[in-house]
Amino acid sequence: MHVHASQGPFALGDDGAYQRWRDQKLARYPQPGELLVEVADPAHLSDAERGKILQLCARANMALVAVAQPERLGDVNPMPGMMAQLGVSDLDRNEAADDQGVSALTPGGASKAQFQDYIPYRASAIGWHTDGYYNPADRQVRGLTLYCQRQAPSGGENRLLDHEIAYILLRDKDPDFIRAFMDEEAMSIPPRMEGERIARPERVGPVFSVQPDGRLHMRYTARTKSISWKQDATLAAARAALTELMNSDTPWHAQTRLEAGQGLISNNPLHTRAAFAQSPEGSERILYRARYHQPVPVVE
C-alpha cells in the first residue's frame, strides 16, 4: 500500500521540503567504512550496539554487522533475534522460505523443489534489484537481512546503494524521472504459472512509492525476463539514468563480501551479488536471508 504525498520531501510539488531533507541526508551520510557494527552477543545487543545499528539504518538504510566468535552459534541464524531487538518481527513468509520465513541461499538450498533453479539458489551473479518486487502492494519487503554462515572460496561480493540516494540523484537530474517511476503502472511482473495454475498473479505498481509511514520505498529489478515496463519515453529515459547510476562508482556505493559471522541489516536498498565459486558438496556457501514487511524503526 502506498500513499500520494501532496507535501513532504517526496512530493514533487514541495521542493522546499525536498531540499531540506536532501541536504540533511547527504550531510549525515556515513562513509562506506563506517557501516560496520561489531556485536559481542547477538542474542543480547548492548545499548551501544543497538543504537549504532538503528542510527546507521536511519542514515543509510543499512548496517553491516560482525558477530564475535560466530562458531558459538553453530547453525543458528542470529538475524531474526537481532531484528526483534530492533523492533522488527513481521517476517515475509514467501513460498521459497522455510517455516520460520528464512531462506538458505546455497546451491540447491531451496525449501521446495520448484525453486531450486531460481538464481538466488545458484552460484550465478544477480543484477541490481530490491527484494520482493513481485509482492503485493500491501506486503512489500521493507526490511532485509543477510547472514553468512559459510562463504564460498571466492566471489559472492555484494554491491549496495541506498534507494534514497538513488532517488536524490535521479530527482536532481530530472524530477520527471521520479514522476515516471512513481506511475502506478510503471513496472509489471507477469503471473508465475505452475502448469495451468496461477501460482502468483500479475503484480503491477510503481518503482518509487511513499508508504503510509511517510517513508520512501523502492521496488525494482534490472532483470529483462519476466518483467514488462510501461511504454513511455520519460520512463525509458529514467530507467537508462538509473542503470547508468547503479553501474557507476559514486561515493555512496558500498561493496562487501560477507565472511562467516558477518551480516547485513537493512531497509531493502538496491543490491547485487557477484557470481561465486562452487565448493565441494558439504561445504557450500551458506547465506541466510530473511525479509520483513517493516523497515527498521527510525531513531534519531
Buried (B, 14 or more C-beta within 10 A) or exposed (E): EBEEBEEEBBBBEBEEBBEEBBEEBEEEBBEBEBBBBEBEEBEEBEEEBBEBBBBBBBBBBBBBBBBEEBEEBEEBBBBBEBBEBBEBEBBBBBEBBBEEBBBBBBBEBBBEEEBBEEBBBBBEBBBBBBBBBBBEBEBBBBBBBBBBBBBBEEBBBBBBBBBBBBBBBBBEBBBBBBBBBBBEEBBBBBEBEEEEEEEBEEBBBBBBBBBEEEBBBBBBBBBEEEBEBBEBEBBEBBBEBBEEBBEEEEEBBBEBBBEBBBBBBBBBBBBBBBBBEBBEEEEBBBBBBBBBBBBBEBEE
